């Protein structure tokens, strides 16, 4: 195992008096939590009003997604080009993909184990001949298109129709591919490519500044999303599907503490302290059901927590396409739940084959709210001879509740994966990480941006004037 080293570019705590702690109402998570609580009250007290408030969450998500693509492009390109060695970048990418696929296998596996043990679908006793699947017509159409493309369609989808097409369409996996190509080209330029790296880094910092402004709309977005969820689908959790929803959330917690917990321990940090560090981001995701809304904040926080920019810039964006642990749990549990609801016992061999197929099909799925339902339907289309695809209509009504669990698990897993990869490659600044986990205010996004702005105002060798 490689020994952790202190990167010369790592951010280290500056000496001097400790910064004053912010008051509670100066923290973003306080207002997001307040927004979520207000949304729940509105959804319960006035469900018709709450059902009309989704536009607040949609507006917030759109504001964030405007800068997601350029942020990913700039950070990935700077991260890879900053290594200055394509072989080193390739080794980092290989380790990242291996880790993500291993954790996805565990996520799929634990989902299959729990759904078989609890059997929440066995009590429904539905008849396929009389089942109404009209509620899932849109999902089935989307799944049919996705499944019909097959492997060749997936590979073709990796490349946009034009360079700017990936940015216009918001296809993150295409943006990732273009960023890798550009980074490779910059690396091959050698010294001549350094100005391009500096320009891309400046673009990334501008995007972080935009995100800082947009994030103050997060409490309203969280309020609108939660009010819509409770007002529109609140009754669904009181029915027979509630057991399945509880089983799914329980499985996410089991995966978090039984799989990711030991991984964190092996990597030398406490999972509970890590969760405390990203509490702002978790609350925003809870309110909006989309992990994309906090991607830029995660990039900034993890870099400031002791992970080199090259590792953060490659691992986090890659994880948003290839490390969707929550989606994997949802897919494996959803498939067997549908089979149980119609009294179908799926053989162990078929379940293993389903796991392998879902491991492949989950790669490249977006972190956007609702994408997991379409991905599940597309996977079931390949096993329709065993599990009825029409059964997807069973979980359409509660998908919004499941979407929140998926997004939270995906976000947590991606952040942990970044720290693990940094530890695996011997590039994690352990002292800085320990300091940040003990005092999360050290990676407060507002403070980070202010420090970066202050650092650019003076030359590196400037001395304070008395």
C-alpha positions as CSV (number, residue, x, y, z in Angstrom):
1,X,0.0,0.0,0.0
2,X,1.3,3.4,-0.8
3,X,2.1,5.9,1.9
4,X,0.0,9.0,2.1
5,X,2.0,12.1,1.1
6,X,1.5,15.8,1.6
7,X,0.9,17.3,-1.8
8,X,2.8,20.5,-2.4
9,X,-0.3,22.0,-3.9
10,X,-2.5,20.9,-1.0
11,X,-4.4,23.5,1.0
12,X,-3.1,23.7,4.5
13,X,-4.4,25.6,7.5
14,X,-2.8,29.0,7.8
15,X,-1.4,29.9,11.2
16,X,-3.1,32.5,13.3
17,X,-6.2,33.0,15.4
18,X,-9.0,30.6,14.7
19,X,-11.8,32.1,12.6
20,X,-15.0,33.0,14.4
21,X,-17.8,30.5,14.1
22,X,-20.8,31.6,12.2
23,X,-24.1,32.0,14.0
24,X,-26.6,29.4,13.3
25,X,-28.8,31.5,11.0
26,X,-25.7,32.4,8.9
27,X,-25.4,28.8,7.8
28,X,-27.0,27.7,4.5
29,X,-28.1,24.4,6.0
30,X,-30.2,26.2,8.6
31,X,-32.3,27.9,5.9
32,X,-32.5,24.8,3.8
33,X,-33.8,22.9,6.8
34,X,-36.3,25.6,7.4
35,X,-37.4,25.5,3.8
36,X,-37.9,21.7,4.0
37,X,-39.9,22.0,7.2
38,X,-42.1,24.8,5.6
39,X,-42.6,22.6,2.5
40,X,-43.8,19.7,4.6
41,X,-46.2,21.9,6.5
42,X,-47.6,23.3,3.2
43,X,-47.9,19.9,1.7
44,X,-49.8,18.5,4.7
45,X,-52.0,21.6,5.4
46,X,-52.7,22.6,1.8
47,X,-51.8,19.7,-0.5
48,X,-53.4,21.4,-3.6
49,X,-51.2,24.4,-3.0
50,X,-48.1,22.2,-2.4
51,X,-48.8,20.3,-5.6
52,X,-48.4,23.5,-7.6
53,X,-45.0,24.5,-6.0
54,X,-42.8,22.2,-8.0
55,X,-41.7,25.0,-10.2
56,X,-39.6,26.5,-7.4
57,X,-37.5,23.3,-7.3
58,X,-37.4,23.1,-11.1
59,X,-36.2,26.7,-11.3
60,X,-33.4,26.1,-8.8
61,X,-32.3,22.9,-10.5
62,X,-32.2,24.7,-13.9
63,X,-30.2,27.6,-12.4
64,X,-27.6,25.1,-11.2
65,X,-27.6,23.0,-14.4
66,X,-26.7,26.1,-16.4
67,X,-23.2,26.0,-14.9
68,X,-22.8,22.2,-14.3
69,X,-21.5,21.4,-17.8
70,X,-18.9,24.1,-18.0
71,X,-17.8,23.4,-14.5
72,X,-17.3,19.7,-15.1
73,X,-15.5,20.4,-18.4
74,X,-13.1,22.9,-16.8
75,X,-12.4,20.9,-13.7
76,X,-11.9,17.5,-15.5
77,X,-9.6,19.2,-18.1
78,X,-7.6,21.0,-15.5
79,X,-7.3,17.9,-13.3
80,X,-6.0,15.6,-16.0
81,X,-3.8,18.2,-17.7
82,X,-2.5,19.3,-14.4
83,X,-1.0,15.8,-13.9
84,X,1.3,16.5,-16.9
85,X,1.4,12.7,-17.6
86,X,-1.1,10.8,-19.6
87,X,0.0,7.5,-18.1
88,X,-0.5,8.8,-14.6
89,X,-3.9,10.1,-15.6
90,X,-4.8,6.7,-17.1
91,X,-3.8,4.9,-13.9
92,X,-5.9,7.3,-11.9
93,X,-8.9,6.8,-14.2
94,X,-8.5,3.0,-14.1
95,X,-8.5,2.9,-10.3
96,X,-11.5,5.2,-10.2
97,X,-13.5,3.0,-12.5
98,X,-12.5,-0.2,-10.6
99,X,-13.5,1.3,-7.3
100,X,-16.9,2.6,-8.6
101,X,-17.8,-0.7,-10.1
102,X,-16.9,-2.7,-7.0
103,X,-19.1,-0.5,-4.8
104,X,-21.9,-0.7,-7.4
105,X,-21.8,-4.6,-7.2
106,X,-22.1,-4.3,-3.4
107,X,-25.0,-1.9,-3.8
108,X,-26.9,-4.2,-6.2
109,X,-26.1,-7.2,-4.1
110,X,-27.3,-5.8,-0.8
111,X,-30.5,-4.6,-2.5
112,X,-31.2,-8.2,-3.7
113,X,-30.5,-9.6,-0.3
114,X,-32.8,-7.2,1.6
115,X,-35.7,-7.4,-0.9
116,X,-35.6,-11.2,-0.8
117,X,-35.5,-11.3,3.0
118,X,-38.3,-8.7,3.6
119,X,-40.5,-9.5,0.6
120,X,-42.5,-6.3,0.7
121,X,-44.2,-7.2,-2.6
122,X,-45.6,-10.6,-1.6
123,X,-48.5,-9.2,0.2
124,X,-49.9,-7.4,-2.9
125,X,-51.1,-10.5,-4.8
126,X,-51.7,-8.8,-8.1
127,X,-53.0,-10.4,-11.3
128,X,-51.1,-9.4,-14.5
129,X,-54.2,-10.0,-16.6
130,X,-56.2,-7.3,-14.8
131,X,-53.4,-4.9,-13.9
132,X,-53.6,-1.3,-15.2
133,X,-50.2,-0.1,-16.5
134,X,-51.4,3.2,-17.9
135,X,-49.8,5.2,-15.1
136,X,-46.3,4.2,-16.5
137,X,-46.9,4.8,-20.2
138,X,-44.4,7.7,-20.4
139,X,-41.8,5.7,-18.5
140,X,-42.3,2.6,-20.7
141,X,-42.0,4.6,-23.9
142,X,-38.7,6.1,-22.6
143,X,-37.4,2.7,-21.5
144,X,-38.3,1.1,-24.8
145,X,-36.3,3.7,-26.7
146,X,-33.3,3.3,-24.3
147,X,-33.4,-0.5,-24.4
148,X,-33.7,-0.6,-28.2
149,X,-30.4,1.2,-28.7
150,X,-28.4,-1.5,-26.9
151,X,-24.7,-1.4,-26.4
152,X,-24.0,0.3,-29.7
153,X,-26.5,3.0,-28.9
154,X,-24.8,3.6,-25.5
155,X,-21.4,3.9,-27.2
156,X,-22.7,6.3,-29.8
157,X,-24.3,8.4,-27.1
158,X,-20.9,9.0,-25.5
159,X,-20.0,11.3,-28.4
160,X,-22.0,14.5,-29.0
161,X,-23.1,15.6,-32.5
162,X,-20.9,18.7,-32.1
163,X,-18.4,20.0,-29.6
164,X,-21.0,22.4,-28.1
165,X,-23.8,19.9,-28.5
166,X,-23.0,18.2,-25.2
167,X,-23.2,21.6,-23.4
168,X,-26.5,22.6,-25.1
169,X,-28.2,19.2,-24.3
170,X,-26.7,19.0,-20.8
171,X,-25.4,15.5,-21.4
172,X,-22.8,15.1,-18.6
173,X,-21.2,11.9,-19.9
174,X,-20.6,13.6,-23.2
175,X,-19.1,16.6,-21.5
176,X,-16.9,14.2,-19.6
177,X,-15.7,12.6,-22.8
178,X,-14.9,15.9,-24.4
179,X,-13.1,17.1,-21.3
180,X,-10.9,14.0,-21.4
181,X,-10.0,14.5,-25.1
182,X,-9.2,18.2,-24.5
183,X,-7.1,17.4,-21.5
184,X,-5.1,14.8,-23.4
185,X,-4.5,17.4,-26.2
186,X,-3.4,20.0,-23.8
187,X,-1.0,17.6,-22.1
188,X,0.6,16.7,-25.4
189,X,1.3,20.4,-26.0
190,X,3.6,20.5,-23.0
191,X,4.7,24.0,-21.9
192,X,2.5,25.6,-24.7
193,X,-0.6,24.1,-23.0
194,X,-0.1,25.8,-19.6
195,X,-1.9,29.0,-20.6
196,X,-4.9,26.9,-21.6
197,X,-4.9,25.2,-18.2
198,X,-4.8,28.5,-16.5
199,X,-7.7,29.8,-18.6
200,X,-9.8,26.7,-17.9
201,X,-9.1,27.0,-14.2
202,X,-10.2,30.7,-14.3
203,X,-13.5,29.6,-16.0
204,X,-14.0,27.0,-13.2
205,X,-13.6,29.7,-10.5
206,X,-16.1,31.9,-12.3
207,X,-18.6,29.1,-12.3
208,X,-18.0,28.5,-8.6
209,X,-18.8,32.2,-8.1
210,X,-22.1,31.8,-10.0
211,X,-22.9,28.8,-7.9
212,X,-22.3,30.8,-4.7
213,X,-25.0,33.3,-5.8
214,X,-27.4,30.6,-7.0
215,X,-27.2,28.6,-3.7
216,X,-29.0,31.3,-1.8
217,X,-32.1,30.3,-3.7
218,X,-31.7,26.7,-2.3
219,X,-34.1,27.1,0.6
220,X,-36.9,28.2,-1.7
221,X,-36.1,25.3,-4.1
222,X,-36.1,22.8,-1.2
223,X,-39.4,24.2,0.1
224,X,-41.0,23.9,-3.3
225,X,-39.7,20.4,-3.9
226,X,-40.8,19.1,-0.5
227,X,-44.2,20.8,-0.7
228,X,-44.8,19.2,-4.1
229,X,-43.7,15.8,-3.0
230,X,-46.0,15.8,0.1
231,X,-48.9,17.5,-1.6
232,X,-48.9,15.3,-4.7
233,X,-47.8,11.9,-3.4
234,X,-48.3,12.0,0.3
235,X,-51.1,9.5,0.3
236,X,-49.0,6.9,-1.5
237,X,-46.8,6.3,1.6
238,X,-49.8,5.4,3.7
239,X,-50.8,2.6,1.4
240,X,-49.4,-0.9,0.8
241,X,-46.4,0.6,-1.1
242,X,-45.1,2.2,2.1
243,X,-43.5,-1.0,3.2
244,X,-41.4,-1.1,0.0
245,X,-40.4,2.5,0.4
246,X,-39.3,1.9,4.0
247,X,-37.4,-1.2,2.9
248,X,-35.5,0.8,0.3
249,X,-34.5,3.6,2.7
250,X,-33.4,0.9,5.2
251,X,-31.2,-0.7,2.5
252,X,-29.6,2.6,1.7
253,X,-28.7,3.1,5.4
254,X,-27.4,-0.5,5.6
255,X,-25.2,0.1,2.5
256,X,-24.0,3.4,3.9
257,X,-22.9,2.0,7.3
258,X,-22.1,-1.6,6.5
259,X,-20.3,-1.1,3.2
260,X,-19.2,2.5,3.0
261,X,-18.6,2.8,6.7
262,X,-15.8,0.1,6.8
263,X,-14.3,1.6,3.6
264,X,-14.1,5.0,5.4
265,X,-12.5,3.3,8.4
266,X,-9.9,1.6,6.2
267,X,-9.2,5.0,4.6
268,X,-8.6,6.6,8.0
269,X,-11.6,8.8,8.6
270,X,-15.0,8.6,10.3
271,X,-18.1,8.3,8.2
272,X,-20.2,10.3,10.7
273,X,-17.7,13.2,10.6
274,X,-17.8,13.1,6.8
275,X,-21.6,13.3,6.8
276,X,-21.4,16.3,9.1
277,X,-19.0,17.9,6.7
278,X,-21.4,17.7,3.8
279,X,-24.6,18.3,5.7
280,X,-25.4,21.4,3.7
281,X,-25.2,19.5,0.4
282,X,-27.3,16.6,1.8
283,X,-30.1,18.9,2.9
284,X,-30.1,20.6,-0.5
285,X,-30.3,17.2,-2.2
286,X,-33.1,16.1,0.1
287,X,-35.2,19.1,-0.9
288,X,-34.5,19.0,-4.6
289,X,-34.1,15.2,-5.2
290,X,-31.2,15.9,-7.5
291,X,-27.5,15.3,-6.6
292,X,-26.4,17.5,-9.5
293,X,-27.4,20.7,-7.6
294,X,-24.4,20.4,-5.3
295,X,-21.7,19.1,-7.7
296,X,-19.7,22.3,-7.8
297,X,-19.9,22.7,-4.0
298,X,-18.6,19.1,-3.6
299,X,-15.7,19.8,-5.9
300,X,-14.7,22.9,-3.8
301,X,-15.1,21.2,-0.5
302,X,-13.2,18.0,-1.2
303,X,-10.3,19.9,-2.8
304,X,-10.1,22.1,0.3
305,X,-10.3,19.0,2.5
306,X,-7.0,17.7,1.3
307,X,-7.7,16.0,-2.0
308,X,-5.5,17.2,-5.0
309,X,-7.3,19.1,-7.7
310,X,-6.3,16.4,-10.2
311,X,-8.1,13.7,-8.2
312,X,-11.2,15.7,-7.4
313,X,-11.5,17.0,-11.0
314,X,-11.6,13.5,-12.4
315,X,-13.3,11.4,-9.7
316,X,-16.3,13.5,-8.8
317,X,-17.6,14.1,-12.4
318,X,-16.9,10.5,-13.3
319,X,-18.8,9.3,-10.2
320,X,-21.9,11.2,-11.3
321,X,-22.0,9.0,-14.4
322,X,-20.5,5.7,-13.1
323,X,-21.0,5.5,-9.3
324,X,-24.7,5.7,-8.7
325,X,-25.0,3.4,-5.6
326,X,-28.5,4.6,-4.7
327,X,-29.7,4.0,-8.2
328,X,-28.2,0.5,-8.1
329,X,-30.0,-0.4,-4.9
330,X,-33.3,1.0,-6.3
331,X,-33.0,-1.0,-9.5
332,X,-32.3,-4.4,-7.9
333,X,-35.0,-3.9,-5.2
334,X,-37.5,-2.5,-7.7
335,X,-37.1,-5.5,-10.1
336,X,-37.7,-8.2,-7.5
337,X,-40.5,-6.2,-5.8
338,X,-42.4,-6.1,-9.1
339,X,-41.9,-9.9,-9.5
340,X,-43.1,-10.5,-5.9
341,X,-46.2,-8.4,-6.4
342,X,-47.3,-10.7,-9.2
343,X,-46.4,-13.9,-7.3
344,X,-43.3,-14.6,-9.5
345,X,-40.4,-16.3,-7.8
346,X,-37.2,-15.3,-9.7
347,X,-34.5,-18.0,-9.7
348,X,-31.2,-17.2,-8.1
349,X,-29.4,-17.6,-11.4
350,X,-31.7,-15.1,-13.1
351,X,-31.2,-12.7,-10.2
352,X,-27.4,-12.9,-10.7
353,X,-27.8,-12.3,-14.4
354,X,-30.0,-9.3,-13.6
355,X,-27.3,-8.0,-11.3
356,X,-24.7,-8.2,-14.0
357,X,-27.0,-6.6,-16.6
358,X,-27.8,-3.7,-14.2
359,X,-24.2,-3.2,-13.4
360,X,-23.7,-2.4,-17.0
361,X,-26.9,-0.5,-17.6
362,X,-26.5,1.7,-14.6
363,X,-23.2,3.1,-15.9
364,X,-23.8,6.5,-17.6
365,X,-27.2,7.1,-15.9
366,X,-27.6,10.7,-15.1
367,X,-27.9,12.0,-11.5
368,X,-31.2,13.8,-12.3
369,X,-34.4,13.2,-10.4
370,X,-36.4,10.5,-12.1
371,X,-33.7,8.9,-14.2
372,X,-33.6,5.8,-12.0
373,X,-37.1,4.9,-12.9
374,X,-36.4,4.9,-16.6
375,X,-33.1,3.0,-16.1
376,X,-35.0,0.4,-14.1
377,X,-37.6,0.0,-16.8
378,X,-34.9,-0.2,-19.5
379,X,-33.3,-3.1,-17.6
380,X,-36.5,-4.9,-17.0
381,X,-37.2,-4.8,-20.8
382,X,-34.3,-7.3,-21.2
383,X,-35.9,-9.7,-18.6
384,X,-39.5,-9.2,-19.5
385,X,-40.0,-13.0,-20.0
386,X,-39.5,-13.4,-16.3
387,X,-40.5,-10.0,-14.7
388,X,-43.4,-8.1,-16.3
389,X,-42.3,-4.7,-17.5
390,X,-45.8,-3.3,-17.0
391,X,-45.3,-3.7,-13.3
392,X,-43.2,-0.5,-13.3
393,X,-46.5,1.3,-12.9
394,X,-46.6,0.0,-9.3
395,X,-43.8,2.3,-8.2
396,X,-44.4,5.4,-10.3
397,X,-46.5,7.0,-7.5
398,X,-43.8,6.7,-4.9
399,X,-40.8,7.3,-7.2
400,X,-40.4,10.8,-5.9
401,X,-39.8,9.5,-2.4
402,X,-37.4,6.9,-3.7
403,X,-35.6,9.6,-5.8
404,X,-34.5,11.4,-2.7
405,X,-33.0,8.3,-1.2
406,X,-31.2,7.6,-4.5
407,X,-29.7,11.1,-4.8
408,X,-28.6,11.2,-1.1
409,X,-26.9,7.8,-1.4
410,X,-25.3,8.7,-4.7
411,X,-23.9,11.9,-3.3
412,X,-22.5,10.3,-0.2
413,X,-20.9,7.5,-2.1
414,X,-19.3,9.8,-4.7
415,X,-17.6,12.0,-2.0
416,X,-16.4,8.9,-0.1
417,X,-15.1,7.5,-3.3
418,X,-13.0,10.6,-4.0
419,X,-11.4,10.4,-0.6
420,X,-10.7,6.7,-1.0
421,X,-9.1,7.2,-4.4
422,X,-6.9,9.9,-3.1
423,X,-5.8,7.6,-0.2
424,X,-5.3,4.7,-2.6
425,X,-3.0,6.8,-4.8
426,X,-1.1,8.2,-1.9
427,X,-2.2,11.8,-2.6
428,X,-4.5,12.4,0.4
429,X,-3.4,15.1,2.8
430,X,-4.4,13.3,6.0
431,X,-3.6,16.2,8.4
432,X,-5.8,18.6,6.4
433,X,-8.6,16.1,6.2
434,X,-8.5,15.4,9.9
435,X,-8.6,19.2,10.6
436,X,-11.6,19.7,8.3
437,X,-13.5,16.7,9.7
438,X,-13.0,18.1,13.2
439,X,-14.0,21.6,12.1
440,X,-16.2,21.6,8.9
441,X,-16.3,25.4,8.9
442,X,-12.7,25.3,7.4
443,X,-14.3,24.3,4.1
444,X,-17.2,26.7,4.2
445,X,-17.8,27.6,0.5
446,X,-18.1,31.3,1.2
447,X,-14.9,31.4,3.1
448,X,-13.1,29.3,0.4
449,X,-14.1,31.8,-2.3
450,X,-13.1,34.8,-0.2
451,X,-9.7,33.2,0.5
452,X,-9.1,32.5,-3.2
453,X,-10.1,36.0,-4.2
454,X,-7.7,37.4,-1.5
455,X,-4.9,35.2,-2.7
456,X,-5.2,36.5,-6.3
457,X,-5.0,40.2,-5.2
458,X,-1.4,40.0,-4.0
459,X,1.8,38.5,-5.7
460,X,2.9,35.2,-4.2
461,X,6.1,36.8,-2.7
462,X,4.3,40.0,-1.4
463,X,5.0,40.9,2.2
464,X,2.5,42.6,4.5
465,X,3.2,46.3,4.9
466,X,3.3,47.6,8.4
